Amino acid sequence: MIKKLTDQISVAPQIKPSELAELAAQGFRSIICNRPDGEGADQPVSMPQ
């Protein structure tokens, strides 16, 4: 799932909100989301209220 590009940058397909805790446990500290909110009714929002 996750592809390491450098020691500081990795890429991955869309992640689920339920995967965030595991990613944090693996040492990831920042996530950049390039998908727009509202793209689809079944898609999570980038900044939940």
ModelCIF file with pLDDT and N, C-alpha, C, O atoms, coordinates in Angstrom:
data_MODEL
#
_entry.id   MODEL 
#
_entity.id                         1 
_entity.type                       polymer 
_entity.pdbx_number_of_molecules   1 
#
_entity_poly.entity_id                      1 
_entity_poly.type                           'polypeptide(L)' 
_entity_poly.nstd_linkage                   no 
_entity_poly.nstd_monomer                   no 
_entity_poly.pdbx_seq_one_letter_code       MIKKLTDQISVAPQIKPSELAELAAQGFRSIICNRPDGEGADQPVSMPQ 
_entity_poly.pdbx_seq_one_letter_code_can   MIKKLTDQISVAPQIKPSELAELAAQGFRSIICNRPDGEGADQPVSMPQ 
_entity_poly.pdbx_strand_id                 A 
#
loop_
_entity_poly_seq.entity_id 
_entity_poly_seq.num 
_entity_poly_seq.mon_id 
_entity_poly_seq.hetero 
1 1  MET n 
1 2  ILE n 
1 3  LYS n 
1 4  LYS n 
1 5  LEU n 
1 6  THR n 
1 7  ASP n 
1 8  GLN n 
1 9  ILE n 
1 10 SER n 
1 11 VAL n 
1 12 ALA n 
1 13 PRO n 
1 14 GLN n 
1 15 ILE n 
1 16 LYS n 
1 17 PRO n 
1 18 SER n 
1 19 GLU n 
1 20 LEU n 
1 21 ALA n 
1 22 GLU n 
1 23 LEU n 
1 24 ALA n 
1 25 ALA n 
1 26 GLN n 
1 27 GLY n 
1 28 PHE n 
1 29 ARG n 
1 30 SER n 
1 31 ILE n 
1 32 ILE n 
1 33 CYS n 
1 34 ASN n 
1 35 ARG n 
1 36 PRO n 
1 37 ASP n 
1 38 GLY n 
1 39 GLU n 
1 40 GLY n 
1 41 ALA n 
1 42 ASP n 
1 43 GLN n 
1 44 PRO n 
1 45 VAL n 
1 46 SER n 
1 47 MET n 
1 48 PRO n 
1 49 GLN n 
#
_struct_asym.id          A 
_struct_asym.entity_id   1 
#
loop_
_ma_qa_metric.id 
_ma_qa_metric.mode 
_ma_qa_metric.name 
_ma_qa_metric.software_group_id 
_ma_qa_metric.type 
1 global pLDDT . pLDDT 
2 local  pLDDT . pLDDT 
#
_ma_qa_metric_global.metric_id      1 
_ma_qa_metric_global.metric_value   87.45 
_ma_qa_metric_global.model_id       1 
_ma_qa_metric_global.ordinal_id     1 
#
loop_
_ma_qa_metric_local.label_asym_id 
_ma_qa_metric_local.label_comp_id 
_ma_qa_metric_local.label_seq_id 
_ma_qa_metric_local.metric_id 
_ma_qa_metric_local.metric_value 
_ma_qa_metric_local.model_id 
_ma_qa_metric_local.ordinal_id 
A MET 1  2 83.00 1 1  
A ILE 2  2 92.00 1 2  
A LYS 3  2 96.00 1 3  
A LYS 4  2 95.00 1 4  
A LEU 5  2 96.00 1 5  
A THR 6  2 96.00 1 6  
A ASP 7  2 94.00 1 7  
A GLN 8  2 94.00 1 8  
A ILE 9  2 95.00 1 9  
A SER 10 2 96.00 1 10 
A VAL 11 2 95.00 1 11 
A ALA 12 2 93.00 1 12 
A PRO 13 2 90.00 1 13 
A GLN 14 2 87.00 1 14 
A ILE 15 2 87.00 1 15 
A LYS 16 2 86.00 1 16 
A PRO 17 2 85.00 1 17 
A SER 18 2 91.00 1 18 
A GLU 19 2 92.00 1 19 
A LEU 20 2 91.00 1 20 
A ALA 21 2 94.00 1 21 
A GLU 22 2 94.00 1 22 
A LEU 23 2 94.00 1 23 
A ALA 24 2 95.00 1 24 
A ALA 25 2 97.00 1 25 
A GLN 26 2 94.00 1 26 
A GLY 27 2 94.00 1 27 
A PHE 28 2 94.00 1 28 
A ARG 29 2 94.00 1 29 
A SER 30 2 92.00 1 30 
A ILE 31 2 90.00 1 31 
A ILE 32 2 89.00 1 32 
A CYS 33 2 83.00 1 33 
A ASN 34 2 80.00 1 34 
A ARG 35 2 79.00 1 35 
A PRO 36 2 80.00 1 36 
A ASP 37 2 81.00 1 37 
A GLY 38 2 80.00 1 38 
A GLU 39 2 82.00 1 39 
A GLY 40 2 83.00 1 40 
A ALA 41 2 83.00 1 41 
A ASP 42 2 81.00 1 42 
A GLN 43 2 81.00 1 43 
A PRO 44 2 80.00 1 44 
A VAL 45 2 80.00 1 45 
A SER 46 2 79.00 1 46 
A MET 47 2 71.00 1 47 
A PRO 48 2 65.00 1 48 
A GLN 49 2 62.00 1 49 
#
loop_
_atom_site.group_PDB 
_atom_site.id 
_atom_site.type_symbol 
_atom_site.label_atom_id 
_atom_site.label_alt_id 
_atom_site.label_comp_id 
_atom_site.label_asym_id 
_atom_site.label_entity_id 
_atom_site.label_seq_id 
_atom_site.pdbx_PDB_ins_code 
_atom_site.Cartn_x 
_atom_site.Cartn_y 
_atom_site.Cartn_z 
_atom_site.occupancy 
_atom_site.B_iso_or_equiv 
_atom_site.pdbx_formal_charge 
_atom_site.auth_seq_id 
_atom_site.auth_comp_id 
_atom_site.auth_asym_id 
_atom_site.auth_atom_id 
_atom_site.pdbx_PDB_model_num 
ATOM 1   N N  . MET A 1 1  ? 0.821   -1.184 0.000  1.00 83.00 ? 1  MET A N  1 
ATOM 2   C CA . MET A 1 1  ? 0.000   0.000  0.000  1.00 83.00 ? 1  MET A CA 1 
ATOM 3   C C  . MET A 1 1  ? 0.877   1.264  0.000  1.00 83.00 ? 1  MET A C  1 
ATOM 4   O O  . MET A 1 1  ? 0.724   2.105  -0.887 1.00 83.00 ? 1  MET A O  1 
ATOM 5   N N  . ILE A 1 2  ? 1.768   1.415  0.948  1.00 92.00 ? 2  ILE A N  1 
ATOM 6   C CA . ILE A 1 2  ? 2.590   2.615  1.055  1.00 92.00 ? 2  ILE A CA 1 
ATOM 7   C C  . ILE A 1 2  ? 3.894   2.397  0.300  1.00 92.00 ? 2  ILE A C  1 
ATOM 8   O O  . ILE A 1 2  ? 4.552   1.370  0.466  1.00 92.00 ? 2  ILE A O  1 
ATOM 9   N N  . LYS A 1 3  ? 4.263   3.371  -0.531 1.00 96.00 ? 3  LYS A N  1 
ATOM 10  C CA . LYS A 1 3  ? 5.512   3.296  -1.279 1.00 96.00 ? 3  LYS A CA 1 
ATOM 11  C C  . LYS A 1 3  ? 6.436   4.405  -0.790 1.00 96.00 ? 3  LYS A C  1 
ATOM 12  O O  . LYS A 1 3  ? 6.106   5.588  -0.883 1.00 96.00 ? 3  LYS A O  1 
ATOM 13  N N  . LYS A 1 4  ? 7.590   4.017  -0.271 1.00 95.00 ? 4  LYS A N  1 
ATOM 14  C CA . LYS A 1 4  ? 8.571   4.969  0.223  1.00 95.00 ? 4  LYS A CA 1 
ATOM 15  C C  . LYS A 1 4  ? 9.357   5.548  -0.944 1.00 95.00 ? 4  LYS A C  1 
ATOM 16  O O  . LYS A 1 4  ? 9.992   4.811  -1.697 1.00 95.00 ? 4  LYS A O  1 
ATOM 17  N N  . LEU A 1 5  ? 9.315   6.886  -1.095 1.00 96.00 ? 5  LEU A N  1 
ATOM 18  C CA . LEU A 1 5  ? 10.057  7.545  -2.161 1.00 96.00 ? 5  LEU A CA 1 
ATOM 19  C C  . LEU A 1 5  ? 11.427  8.001  -1.675 1.00 96.00 ? 5  LEU A C  1 
ATOM 20  O O  . LEU A 1 5  ? 12.427  7.859  -2.380 1.00 96.00 ? 5  LEU A O  1 
ATOM 21  N N  . THR A 1 6  ? 11.462  8.548  -0.466 1.00 96.00 ? 6  THR A N  1 
ATOM 22  C CA . THR A 1 6  ? 12.707  8.962  0.182  1.00 96.00 ? 6  THR A CA 1 
ATOM 23  C C  . THR A 1 6  ? 12.563  8.640  1.663  1.00 96.00 ? 6  THR A C  1 
ATOM 24  O O  . THR A 1 6  ? 11.543  8.091  2.080  1.00 96.00 ? 6  THR A O  1 
ATOM 25  N N  . ASP A 1 7  ? 13.570  8.974  2.458  1.00 94.00 ? 7  ASP A N  1 
ATOM 26  C CA . ASP A 1 7  ? 13.467  8.745  3.906  1.00 94.00 ? 7  ASP A CA 1 
ATOM 27  C C  . ASP A 1 7  ? 12.388  9.607  4.546  1.00 94.00 ? 7  ASP A C  1 
ATOM 28  O O  . ASP A 1 7  ? 11.965  9.331  5.669  1.00 94.00 ? 7  ASP A O  1 
ATOM 29  N N  . GLN A 1 8  ? 11.936  10.650 3.850  1.00 94.00 ? 8  GLN A N  1 
ATOM 30  C CA . GLN A 1 8  ? 10.961  11.573 4.429  1.00 94.00 ? 8  GLN A CA 1 
ATOM 31  C C  . GLN A 1 8  ? 9.633   11.639 3.686  1.00 94.00 ? 8  GLN A C  1 
ATOM 32  O O  . GLN A 1 8  ? 8.690   12.260 4.175  1.00 94.00 ? 8  GLN A O  1 
ATOM 33  N N  . ILE A 1 9  ? 9.539   11.019 2.530  1.00 95.00 ? 9  ILE A N  1 
ATOM 34  C CA . ILE A 1 9  ? 8.309   11.110 1.735  1.00 95.00 ? 9  ILE A CA 1 
ATOM 35  C C  . ILE A 1 9  ? 7.881   9.733  1.263  1.00 95.00 ? 9  ILE A C  1 
ATOM 36  O O  . ILE A 1 9  ? 8.675   8.964  0.720  1.00 95.00 ? 9  ILE A O  1 
ATOM 37  N N  . SER A 1 10 ? 6.601   9.439  1.484  1.00 96.00 ? 10 SER A N  1 
ATOM 38  C CA . SER A 1 10 ? 5.982   8.203  0.990  1.00 96.00 ? 10 SER A CA 1 
ATOM 39  C C  . SER A 1 10 ? 4.683   8.571  0.309  1.00 96.00 ? 10 SER A C  1 
ATOM 40  O O  . SER A 1 10 ? 4.125   9.639  0.560  1.00 96.00 ? 10 SER A O  1 
ATOM 41  N N  . VAL A 1 11 ? 4.200   7.696  -0.547 1.00 95.00 ? 11 VAL A N  1 
ATOM 42  C CA . VAL A 1 11 ? 2.918   7.894  -1.214 1.00 95.00 ? 11 VAL A CA 1 
ATOM 43  C C  . VAL A 1 11 ? 2.067   6.641  -1.030 1.00 95.00 ? 11 VAL A C  1 
ATOM 44  O O  . VAL A 1 11 ? 2.581   5.548  -0.792 1.00 95.00 ? 11 VAL A O  1 
ATOM 45  N N  . ALA A 1 12 ? 0.753   6.829  -1.147 1.00 93.00 ? 12 ALA A N  1 
ATOM 46  C CA . ALA A 1 12 ? -0.168  5.705  -0.980 1.00 93.00 ? 12 ALA A CA 1 
ATOM 47  C C  . ALA A 1 12 ? -1.469  6.016  -1.694 1.00 93.00 ? 12 ALA A C  1 
ATOM 48  O O  . ALA A 1 12 ? -1.792  7.180  -1.935 1.00 93.00 ? 12 ALA A O  1 
ATOM 49  N N  . PRO A 1 13 ? -2.216  4.975  -2.032 1.00 90.00 ? 13 PRO A N  1 
ATOM 50  C CA . PRO A 1 13 ? -3.571  5.228  -2.526 1.00 90.00 ? 13 PRO A CA 1 
ATOM 51  C C  . PRO A 1 13 ? -4.410  5.814  -1.386 1.00 90.00 ? 13 PRO A C  1 
ATOM 52  O O  . PRO A 1 13 ? -3.916  5.978  -0.271 1.00 90.00 ? 13 PRO A O  1 
ATOM 53  N N  . GLN A 1 14 ? -5.643  6.120  -1.660 1.00 87.00 ? 14 GLN A N  1 
ATOM 54  C CA . GLN A 1 14 ? -6.506  6.727  -0.646 1.00 87.00 ? 14 GLN A CA 1 
ATOM 55  C C  . GLN A 1 14 ? -6.509  5.890  0.630  1.00 87.00 ? 14 GLN A C  1 
ATOM 56  O O  . GLN A 1 14 ? -6.656  4.668  0.594  1.00 87.00 ? 14 GLN A O  1 
ATOM 57  N N  . ILE A 1 15 ? -6.345  6.576  1.752  1.00 87.00 ? 15 ILE A N  1 
ATOM 58  C CA . ILE A 1 15 ? -6.423  5.906  3.046  1.00 87.00 ? 15 ILE A CA 1 
ATOM 59  C C  . ILE A 1 15 ? -7.793  6.162  3.662  1.00 87.00 ? 15 ILE A C  1 
ATOM 60  O O  . ILE A 1 15 ? -8.497  7.099  3.287  1.00 87.00 ? 15 ILE A O  1 
ATOM 61  N N  . LYS A 1 16 ? -8.151  5.308  4.613  1.00 86.00 ? 16 LYS A N  1 
ATOM 62  C CA . LYS A 1 16 ? -9.425  5.440  5.314  1.00 86.00 ? 16 LYS A CA 1 
ATOM 63  C C  . LYS A 1 16 ? -9.174  6.104  6.667  1.00 86.00 ? 16 LYS A C  1 
ATOM 64  O O  . LYS A 1 16 ? -8.100  5.931  7.243  1.00 86.00 ? 16 LYS A O  1 
ATOM 65  N N  . PRO A 1 17 ? -10.135 6.853  7.178  1.00 85.00 ? 17 PRO A N  1 
ATOM 66  C CA . PRO A 1 17 ? -9.970  7.438  8.513  1.00 85.00 ? 17 PRO A CA 1 
ATOM 67  C C  . PRO A 1 17 ? -9.615  6.396  9.566  1.00 85.00 ? 17 PRO A C  1 
ATOM 68  O O  . PRO A 1 17 ? -8.885  6.697  10.510 1.00 85.00 ? 17 PRO A O  1 
ATOM 69  N N  . SER A 1 18 ? -10.116 5.189  9.418  1.00 91.00 ? 18 SER A N  1 
ATOM 70  C CA . SER A 1 18 ? -9.834  4.130  10.390 1.00 91.00 ? 18 SER A CA 1 
ATOM 71  C C  . SER A 1 18 ? -8.375  3.678  10.355 1.00 91.00 ? 18 SER A C  1 
ATOM 72  O O  . SER A 1 18 ? -7.933  2.982  11.269 1.00 91.00 ? 18 SER A O  1 
ATOM 73  N N  . GLU A 1 19 ? -7.619  4.053  9.328  1.00 92.00 ? 19 GLU A N  1 
ATOM 74  C CA . GLU A 1 19 ? -6.209  3.669  9.206  1.00 92.00 ? 19 GLU A CA 1 
ATOM 75  C C  . GLU A 1 19 ? -5.253  4.694  9.821  1.00 92.00 ? 19 GLU A C  1 
ATOM 76  O O  . GLU A 1 19 ? -4.053  4.436  9.916  1.00 92.00 ? 19 GLU A O  1 
ATOM 77  N N  . LEU A 1 20 ? -5.769  5.851  10.237 1.00 91.00 ? 20 LEU A N  1 
ATOM 78  C CA . LEU A 1 20 ? -4.902  6.918  10.718 1.00 91.00 ? 20 LEU A CA 1 
ATOM 79  C C  . LEU A 1 20 ? -4.102  6.529  11.965 1.00 91.00 ? 20 LEU A C  1 
ATOM 80  O O  . LEU A 1 20 ? -2.917  6.850  12.051 1.00 91.00 ? 20 LEU A O  1 
ATOM 81  N N  . ALA A 1 21 ? -4.711  5.858  12.913 1.00 94.00 ? 21 ALA A N  1 
ATOM 82  C CA . ALA A 1 21 ? -3.996  5.468  14.132 1.00 94.00 ? 21 ALA A CA 1 
ATOM 83  C C  . ALA A 1 21 ? -2.829  4.535  13.806 1.00 94.00 ? 21 ALA A C  1 
ATOM 84  O O  . ALA A 1 21 ? -1.749  4.677  14.379 1.00 94.00 ? 21 ALA A O  1 
ATOM 85  N N  . GLU A 1 22 ? -3.032  3.597  12.905 1.00 94.00 ? 22 GLU A N  1 
ATOM 86  C CA . GLU A 1 22 ? -1.957  2.673  12.525 1.00 94.00 ? 22 GLU A CA 1 
ATOM 87  C C  . GLU A 1 22 ? -0.829  3.409  11.808 1.00 94.00 ? 22 GLU A C  1 
ATOM 88  O O  . GLU A 1 22 ? 0.344   3.117  12.040 1.00 94.00 ? 22 GLU A O  1 
ATOM 89  N N  . LEU A 1 23 ? -1.169  4.357  10.944 1.00 94.00 ? 23 LEU A N  1 
ATOM 90  C CA . LEU A 1 23 ? -0.144  5.138  10.258 1.00 94.00 ? 23 LEU A CA 1 
ATOM 91  C C  . LEU A 1 23 ? 0.664   5.966  11.261 1.00 94.00 ? 23 LEU A C  1 
ATOM 92  O O  . LEU A 1 23 ? 1.883   6.077  11.133 1.00 94.00 ? 23 LEU A O  1 
ATOM 93  N N  . ALA A 1 24 ? -0.001  6.535  12.240 1.00 95.00 ? 24 ALA A N  1 
ATOM 94  C CA . ALA A 1 24 ? 0.707   7.285  13.290 1.00 95.00 ? 24 ALA A CA 1 
ATOM 95  C C  . ALA A 1 24 ? 1.634   6.356  14.069 1.00 95.00 ? 24 ALA A C  1 
ATOM 96  O O  . ALA A 1 24 ? 2.758   6.735  14.399 1.00 95.00 ? 24 ALA A O  1 
ATOM 97  N N  . ALA A 1 25 ? 1.172   5.151  14.362 1.00 97.00 ? 25 ALA A N  1 
ATOM 98  C CA . ALA A 1 25 ? 2.003   4.183  15.082 1.00 97.00 ? 25 ALA A CA 1 
ATOM 99  C C  . ALA A 1 25 ? 3.230   3.780  14.265 1.00 97.00 ? 25 ALA A C  1 
ATOM 100 O O  . ALA A 1 25 ? 4.260   3.414  14.831 1.00 97.00 ? 25 ALA A O  1 
ATOM 101 N N  . GLN A 1 26 ? 3.125   3.846  12.947 1.00 94.00 ? 26 GLN A N  1 
ATOM 102 C CA . GLN A 1 26 ? 4.251   3.525  12.070 1.00 94.00 ? 26 GLN A CA 1 
ATOM 103 C C  . GLN A 1 26 ? 5.229   4.695  11.944 1.00 94.00 ? 26 GLN A C  1 
ATOM 104 O O  . GLN A 1 26 ? 6.289   4.560  11.332 1.00 94.00 ? 26 GLN A O  1 
ATOM 105 N N  . GLY A 1 27 ? 4.868   5.849  12.527 1.00 94.00 ? 27 GLY A N  1 
ATOM 106 C CA . GLY A 1 27 ? 5.766   6.997  12.515 1.00 94.00 ? 27 GLY A CA 1 
ATOM 107 C C  . GLY A 1 27 ? 5.376   8.131  11.578 1.00 94.00 ? 27 GLY A C  1 
ATOM 108 O O  . GLY A 1 27 ? 6.064   9.151  11.526 1.00 94.00 ? 27 GLY A O  1 
ATOM 109 N N  . PHE A 1 28 ? 4.283   7.968  10.837 1.00 94.00 ? 28 PHE A N  1 
ATOM 110 C CA . PHE A 1 28 ? 3.849   9.052  9.953  1.00 94.00 ? 28 PHE A CA 1 
ATOM 111 C C  . PHE A 1 28 ? 3.281   10.174 10.801 1.00 94.00 ? 28 PHE A C  1 
ATOM 112 O O  . PHE A 1 28 ? 2.519   9.926  11.736 1.00 94.00 ? 28 PHE A O  1 
ATOM 113 N N  . ARG A 1 29 ? 3.650   11.419 10.477 1.00 94.00 ? 29 ARG A N  1 
ATOM 114 C CA . ARG A 1 29 ? 3.222   12.572 11.267 1.00 94.00 ? 29 ARG A CA 1 
ATOM 115 C C  . ARG A 1 29 ? 2.402   13.572 10.471 1.00 94.00 ? 29 ARG A C  1 
ATOM 116 O O  . ARG A 1 29 ? 1.703   14.397 11.059 1.00 94.00 ? 29 ARG A O  1 
ATOM 117 N N  . SER A 1 30 ? 2.472   13.518 9.154  1.00 92.00 ? 30 SER A N  1 
ATOM 118 C CA . SER A 1 30 ? 1.717   14.440 8.302  1.00 92.00 ? 30 SER A CA 1 
ATOM 119 C C  . SER A 1 30 ? 1.135   13.672 7.125  1.00 92.00 ? 30 SER A C  1 
ATOM 120 O O  . SER A 1 30 ? 1.732   12.723 6.618  1.00 92.00 ? 30 SER A O  1 
ATOM 121 N N  . ILE A 1 31 ? -0.043  14.109 6.708  1.00 90.00 ? 31 ILE A N  1 
ATOM 122 C CA . ILE A 1 31 ? -0.696  13.525 5.547  1.00 90.00 ? 31 ILE A CA 1 
ATOM 123 C C  . ILE A 1 31 ? -1.159  14.667 4.652  1.00 90.00 ? 31 ILE A C  1 
ATOM 124 O O  . ILE A 1 31 ? -1.790  15.615 5.121  1.00 90.00 ? 31 ILE A O  1 
ATOM 125 N N  . ILE A 1 32 ? -0.848  14.577 3.379  1.00 89.00 ? 32 ILE A N  1 
ATOM 126 C CA . ILE A 1 32 ? -1.325  15.552 2.402  1.00 89.00 ? 32 ILE A CA 1 
ATOM 127 C C  . ILE A 1 32 ? -2.404  14.873 1.573  1.00 89.00 ? 32 ILE A C  1 
ATOM 128 O O  . ILE A 1 32 ? -2.166  13.847 0.936  1.00 89.00 ? 32 ILE A O  1 
ATOM 129 N N  . CYS A 1 33 ? -3.581  15.456 1.593  1.00 83.00 ? 33 CYS A N  1 
ATOM 130 C CA . CYS A 1 33 ? -4.720  14.917 0.836  1.00 83.00 ? 33 CYS A CA 1 
ATOM 131 C C  . CYS A 1 33 ? -4.913  15.756 -0.419 1.00 83.00 ? 33 CYS A C  1 
ATOM 132 O O  . CYS A 1 33 ? -5.123  16.966 -0.330 1.00 83.00 ? 33 CYS A O  1 
ATOM 133 N N  . ASN A 1 34 ? -4.844  15.127 -1.579 1.00 80.00 ? 34 ASN A N  1 
ATOM 134 C CA . ASN A 1 34 ? -5.028  15.824 -2.844 1.00 80.00 ? 34 ASN A CA 1 
ATOM 135 C C  . ASN A 1 34 ? -6.419  15.647 -3.428 1.00 80.00 ? 34 ASN A C  1 
ATOM 136 O O  . ASN A 1 34 ? -6.694  16.129 -4.527 1.00 80.00 ? 34 ASN A O  1 
ATOM 137 N N  . ARG A 1 35 ? -7.294  14.967 -2.713 1.00 79.00 ? 35 ARG A N  1 
ATOM 138 C CA . ARG A 1 35 ? -8.647  14.750 -3.223 1.00 79.00 ? 35 ARG A CA 1 
ATOM 139 C C  . ARG A 1 35 ? -9.559  15.853 -2.709 1.00 79.00 ? 35 ARG A C  1 
ATOM 140 O O  . ARG A 1 35 ? -9.480  16.217 -1.535 1.00 79.00 ? 35 ARG A O  1 
ATOM 141 N N  . PRO A 1 36 ? -10.418 16.390 -3.558 1.00 80.00 ? 36 PRO A N  1 
ATOM 142 C CA . PRO A 1 36 ? -11.312 17.462 -3.112 1.00 80.00 ? 36 PRO A CA 1 
ATOM 143 C C  . PRO A 1 36 ? -12.474 16.921 -2.279 1.00 80.00 ? 36 PRO A C  1 
ATOM 144 O O  . PRO A 1 36 ? -13.015 15.855 -2.570 1.00 80.00 ? 36 PRO A O  1 
ATOM 145 N N  . ASP A 1 37 ? -12.849 17.669 -1.241 1.00 81.00 ? 37 ASP A N  1 
ATOM 146 C CA . ASP A 1 37 ? -14.059 17.319 -0.499 1.00 81.00 ? 37 ASP A CA 1 
ATOM 147 C C  . ASP A 1 37 ? -15.249 17.416 -1.449 1.00 81.00 ? 37 ASP A C  1 
ATOM 148 O O  . ASP A 1 37 ? -15.270 18.271 -2.334 1.00 81.00 ? 37 ASP A O  1 
ATOM 149 N N  . GLY A 1 38 ? -16.227 16.552 -1.270 1.00 80.00 ? 38 GLY A N  1 
ATOM 150 C CA . GLY A 1 38 ? -17.414 16.581 -2.117 1.00 80.00 ? 38 GLY A CA 1 
ATOM 151 C C  . GLY A 1 38 ? -17.248 15.840 -3.427 1.00 80.00 ? 38 GLY A C  1 
ATOM 152 O O  . GLY A 1 38 ? -18.132 15.880 -4.283 1.00 80.00 ? 38 GLY A O  1 
ATOM 153 N N  . GLU A 1 39 ? -16.127 15.165 -3.590 1.00 82.00 ? 39 GLU A N  1 
ATOM 154 C CA . GLU A 1 39 ? -15.884 14.433 -4.836 1.00 82.00 ? 39 GLU A CA 1 
ATOM 155 C C  . GLU A 1 39 ? -16.918 13.332 -5.044 1.00 82.00 ? 39 GLU A C  1 
ATOM 156 O O  . GLU A 1 39 ? -17.330 13.061 -6.172 1.00 82.00 ? 39 GLU A O  1 
ATOM 157 N N  . GLY A 1 40 ? -17.326 12.711 -3.963 1.00 83.00 ? 40 GLY A N  1 
ATOM 158 C CA . GLY A 1 40 ? -18.333 11.669 -4.033 1.00 83.00 ? 40 GLY A CA 1 
ATOM 159 C C  . GLY A 1 40 ? -19.001 11.517 -2.680 1.00 83.00 ? 40 GLY A C  1 
ATOM 160 O O  . GLY A 1 40 ? -18.363 11.727 -1.648 1.00 83.00 ? 40 GLY A O  1 
ATOM 161 N N  . ALA A 1 41 ? -20.265 11.159 -2.669 1.00 83.00 ? 41 ALA A N  1 
ATOM 162 C CA . ALA A 1 41 ? -20.996 11.036 -1.410 1.00 83.00 ? 41 ALA A CA 1 
ATOM 163 C C  . ALA A 1 41 ? -20.416 9.957  -0.502 1.00 83.00 ? 41 ALA A C  1 
ATOM 164 O O  . ALA A 1 41 ? -20.596 10.015 0.714  1.00 83.00 ? 41 ALA A O  1 
ATOM 165 N N  . ASP A 1 42 ? -19.724 8.978  -1.073 1.00 81.00 ? 42 ASP A N  1 
ATOM 166 C CA . ASP A 1 42 ? -19.154 7.888  -0.285 1.00 81.00 ? 42 ASP A CA 1 
ATOM 167 C C  . ASP A 1 42 ? -17.718 8.153  0.160  1.00 81.00 ? 42 ASP A C  1 
ATOM 168 O O  . ASP A 1 42 ? -17.079 7.277  0.742  1.00 81.00 ? 42 ASP A O  1 
ATOM 169 N N  . GLN A 1 43 ? -17.209 9.351  -0.109 1.00 81.00 ? 43 GLN A N  1 
ATOM 170 C CA . GLN A 1 43 ? -15.819 9.684  0.226  1.00 81.00 ? 43 GLN A CA 1 
ATOM 171 C C  . GLN A 1 43 ? -15.746 10.451 1.543  1.00 81.00 ? 43 GLN A C  1 
ATOM 172 O O  . GLN A 1 43 ? -16.601 11.296 1.809  1.00 81.00 ? 43 GLN A O  1 
ATOM 173 N N  . PRO A 1 44 ? -14.733 10.170 2.377  1.00 80.00 ? 44 PRO A N  1 
ATOM 174 C CA . PRO A 1 44 ? -14.580 10.942 3.622  1.00 80.00 ? 44 PRO A CA 1 
ATOM 175 C C  . PRO A 1 44 ? -14.136 12.372 3.310  1.00 80.00 ? 44 PRO A C  1 
ATOM 176 O O  . PRO A 1 44 ? -13.539 12.625 2.264  1.00 80.00 ? 44 PRO A O  1 
ATOM 177 N N  . VAL A 1 45 ? -14.427 13.300 4.215  1.00 80.00 ? 45 VAL A N  1 
ATOM 178 C CA . VAL A 1 45 ? -13.966 14.677 4.058  1.00 80.00 ? 45 VAL A CA 1 
ATOM 179 C C  . VAL A 1 45 ? -12.554 14.787 4.642  1.00 80.00 ? 45 VAL A C  1 
ATOM 180 O O  . VAL A 1 45 ? -12.175 14.007 5.515  1.00 80.00 ? 45 VAL A O  1 
ATOM 181 N N  . SER A 1 46 ? -11.791 15.747 4.159  1.00 79.00 ? 46 SER A N  1 
ATOM 182 C CA . SER A 1 46 ? -10.406 15.873 4.614  1.00 79.00 ? 46 SER A CA 1 
ATOM 183 C C  . SER A 1 46 ? -10.297 16.426 6.028  1.00 79.00 ? 46 SER A C  1 
ATOM 184 O O  . SER A 1 46 ? -9.360  16.092 6.754  1.00 79.00 ? 46 SER A O  1 
ATOM 185 N N  . MET A 1 47 ? -11.237 17.260 6.422  1.00 71.00 ? 47 MET A N  1 
ATOM 186 C CA . MET A 1 47 ? -11.210 17.856 7.762  1.00 71.00 ? 47 MET A CA 1 
ATOM 187 C C  . MET A 1 47 ? -12.571 17.663 8.411  1.00 71.00 ? 47 MET A C  1 
ATOM 188 O O  . MET A 1 47 ? -13.411 18.560 8.344  1.00 71.00 ? 47 MET A O  1 
ATOM 189 N N  . PRO A 1 48 ? -12.814 16.500 9.046  1.00 65.00 ? 48 PRO A N  1 
ATOM 190 C CA . PRO A 1 48 ? -14.123 16.261 9.677  1.00 65.00 ? 48 PRO A CA 1 
ATOM 191 C C  . PRO A 1 48 ? -14.428 17.313 10.743 1.00 65.00 ? 48 PRO A C  1 
ATOM 192 O O  . PRO A 1 48 ? -13.529 17.774 11.446 1.00 65.00 ? 48 PRO A O  1 
ATOM 193 N N  . GLN A 1 49 ? -15.681 17.680 10.852 1.00 62.00 ? 49 GLN A N  1 
ATOM 194 C CA . GLN A 1 49 ? -16.100 18.670 11.847 1.00 62.00 ? 49 GLN A CA 1 
ATOM 195 C C  . GLN A 1 49 ? -16.181 18.068 13.219 1.00 62.00 ? 49 GLN A C  1 
ATOM 196 O O  . GLN A 1 49 ? -16.519 18.761 14.178 1.00 62.00 ? 49 GLN A O  1 
#
